[in-house]
């Protein structure tokens, strides 16, 4: 029987460049020598009814940064974290109650630069045991699951735009039901979809 994540594992072996929130805006000149803070997000796959799904969160509406947005569990690398993989696992435990003992790390995608000054490493992983989400009340309003087939389908992505610092900034979106997935989360998923299609 084939591994349901076989295409994901193959995608990890394909070369691709890093991405950024400015990919669709080539006219934006990023300053040389800018300081970026390291962060890790966990792109975790879990089986639901025999079908792989991606774990996503809806950020709390009162947060200062990205309130109400859809995001992977994750965050900035702390001094106590060995690396960005450790940061992603720690944050996933804090934000959604995912015990790292039942997580198998598959690999990482190239880093993604955000408008907020982070270089975010997507850590792809498989949930190996029973997982009941426990949202961290101060940060997470909701934890939900999106079928991998949905976010692996490049035809489900569209490009939208909005005003940002006096100019129009474009970004990927991949809506799912009531969830408007956009920005860095959608860009990382689009990068994975492109690699899976390659």
C-alpha positions as CSV (number, residue, x, y, z in Angstrom):
1,X,0.0,0.0,0.0
2,X,1.4,3.4,-1.0
3,X,2.1,6.1,1.6
4,X,-0.6,8.8,1.4
5,X,2.2,11.4,1.9
6,X,4.3,9.9,-0.9
7,X,3.9,13.0,-3.1
8,X,4.8,15.3,-0.2
9,X,7.9,13.3,0.6
10,X,8.9,13.4,-3.1
11,X,8.3,17.1,-3.2
12,X,10.8,17.6,-0.4
13,X,13.5,16.2,-2.6
14,X,12.8,18.8,-5.4
15,X,14.9,21.9,-5.5
16,X,13.2,25.2,-5.3
17,X,14.1,28.7,-4.2
18,X,13.0,30.6,-1.1
19,X,9.8,32.6,-1.2
20,X,8.5,35.9,0.2
21,X,5.4,37.9,0.8
22,X,6.7,40.1,-2.0
23,X,6.8,37.4,-4.7
24,X,4.0,38.9,-6.7
25,X,5.3,42.4,-6.3
26,X,8.6,42.6,-8.1
27,X,8.6,46.4,-8.0
28,X,9.1,46.4,-4.2
29,X,12.7,46.8,-3.5
30,X,13.7,45.1,-0.2
31,X,16.6,46.8,1.6
32,X,20.0,45.1,1.5
33,X,21.3,43.9,4.8
34,X,17.9,43.8,6.4
35,X,17.7,41.9,9.7
36,X,15.3,39.0,9.6
37,X,14.3,37.0,12.7
38,X,14.2,33.2,12.4
39,X,10.9,31.4,12.9
40,X,9.4,28.0,12.2
41,X,5.9,26.8,11.4
42,X,4.7,23.3,11.5
43,X,3.0,22.1,8.3
44,X,1.5,19.0,10.0
45,X,-0.4,16.2,8.2
46,X,-2.9,14.1,10.0
47,X,-5.1,11.3,8.7
48,X,-8.9,11.9,8.8
49,X,-11.0,9.1,7.5
50,X,-8.0,7.7,5.7
51,X,-7.3,11.0,4.0
52,X,-4.3,13.3,4.8
53,X,-5.3,16.8,6.1
54,X,-3.2,19.8,7.1
55,X,-3.6,21.3,10.6
56,X,-4.3,25.1,10.5
57,X,-5.3,27.6,13.1
58,X,-7.4,30.8,13.2
59,X,-5.5,33.3,15.2
60,X,-7.3,35.1,18.1
61,X,-9.1,38.3,17.0
62,X,-7.5,40.4,19.8
63,X,-3.9,39.7,18.8
64,X,-1.7,42.7,17.8
65,X,-0.2,40.9,14.8
66,X,-2.4,39.1,12.2
67,X,-5.6,39.0,14.3
68,X,-8.1,36.5,13.0
69,X,-5.8,35.3,10.2
70,X,-5.3,31.6,9.2
71,X,-1.9,30.3,10.1
72,X,0.2,27.2,10.7
73,X,1.1,26.5,14.3
74,X,4.5,28.1,14.9
75,X,6.4,31.2,15.8
76,X,9.8,32.8,16.3
77,X,12.8,30.8,17.4
78,X,13.6,31.4,21.0
79,X,17.1,31.2,22.6
80,X,16.0,28.0,24.2
81,X,15.2,26.4,20.8
82,X,18.0,24.3,19.2
83,X,16.8,25.4,15.7
84,X,13.7,26.4,13.8
85,X,12.4,22.8,13.8
86,X,12.5,22.8,17.6
87,X,10.7,26.2,17.6
88,X,8.0,24.9,15.3
89,X,7.4,21.8,17.5
90,X,7.4,23.8,20.7
91,X,5.0,26.4,19.3
92,X,2.7,23.6,18.0
93,X,2.5,22.1,21.5
94,X,1.8,25.5,23.1
95,X,-0.7,26.7,20.5
96,X,-2.7,23.5,19.6
97,X,-1.6,20.9,22.2
98,X,0.3,18.7,19.7
99,X,2.7,16.5,21.6
100,X,6.1,16.4,19.7
101,X,6.4,12.7,20.8
102,X,3.8,11.8,18.2
103,X,5.2,13.9,15.4
104,X,7.5,12.6,12.7
105,X,9.4,15.4,11.0
106,X,9.7,14.7,7.3
107,X,11.8,17.7,6.3
108,X,11.8,21.4,5.6
109,X,10.9,23.7,2.7
110,X,13.0,26.7,1.8
111,X,12.5,29.7,4.1
112,X,9.8,32.3,3.5
113,X,10.3,36.0,4.2
114,X,7.4,37.8,5.7
115,X,6.4,41.5,5.6
116,X,6.8,41.5,9.4
117,X,10.6,40.8,9.2
118,X,10.8,37.0,9.8
119,X,12.4,34.3,7.8
120,X,10.0,31.4,8.3
121,X,11.0,27.8,7.8
122,X,8.1,25.5,7.0
123,X,8.7,22.2,8.8
124,X,6.7,19.3,7.2
125,X,5.7,16.6,9.6
126,X,3.3,13.7,10.1
127,X,1.1,13.2,13.2
128,X,1.7,9.5,14.2
129,X,-0.9,9.1,17.0
130,X,-4.2,10.3,18.3
131,X,-4.5,14.1,18.4
132,X,-7.2,16.2,20.0
133,X,-6.6,19.9,19.4
134,X,-6.4,22.1,22.5
135,X,-6.3,25.7,21.3
136,X,-4.2,28.1,23.4
137,X,-6.9,30.6,24.5
138,X,-4.7,33.7,24.3
139,X,-3.5,33.0,20.8
140,X,-5.8,30.6,18.9
141,X,-9.6,30.9,18.3
142,X,-9.9,27.7,16.4
143,X,-8.0,24.6,15.1
144,X,-9.2,23.0,11.9
145,X,-8.2,20.6,9.2
146,X,-8.0,21.1,5.4
147,X,-7.7,18.1,3.0
148,X,-4.2,18.0,1.5
149,X,-5.9,17.4,-1.9
150,X,-7.4,20.9,-1.6
151,X,-4.2,22.8,-0.9
152,X,-2.2,20.6,-3.3
153,X,-4.4,21.7,-6.2
154,X,-2.8,24.8,-7.8
155,X,-6.1,25.6,-9.6
156,X,-7.7,26.4,-6.2
157,X,-5.3,29.3,-5.7
158,X,-6.0,32.8,-6.8
159,X,-4.2,36.1,-6.6
160,X,-5.8,39.0,-4.8
161,X,-4.6,42.5,-3.8
162,X,-5.0,45.2,-1.2
163,X,-3.5,48.5,-0.3
164,X,-0.4,48.2,1.9
165,X,1.8,51.2,2.8
166,X,0.4,53.3,0.0
167,X,0.7,50.7,-2.7
168,X,-1.2,47.7,-4.0
169,X,0.3,44.4,-2.7
170,X,-0.7,41.1,-4.3
171,X,-0.8,37.8,-2.6
172,X,-2.0,34.2,-3.0
173,X,-5.3,33.0,-1.5
174,X,-6.7,29.4,-1.2
175,X,-10.1,29.7,0.5
176,X,-11.6,26.6,2.2
177,X,-15.2,26.8,3.3
178,X,-15.5,29.7,5.7
179,X,-11.7,30.1,6.0
180,X,-9.9,32.7,4.0
181,X,-6.4,31.4,3.7
182,X,-4.1,34.0,2.3
183,X,-0.7,35.8,2.8
184,X,2.3,33.8,4.0
185,X,0.2,30.7,4.8
186,X,-1.2,30.5,1.3
187,X,2.2,31.3,-0.2
188,X,3.9,28.4,1.7
189,X,1.0,26.1,0.7
190,X,1.3,27.2,-3.0
191,X,5.1,26.5,-2.9
192,X,4.3,23.0,-1.6
193,X,1.6,22.5,-4.3
194,X,4.0,23.6,-7.0
195,X,6.6,21.1,-5.8
196,X,4.1,18.3,-5.6
197,X,3.0,19.1,-9.2
198,X,6.6,19.1,-10.4
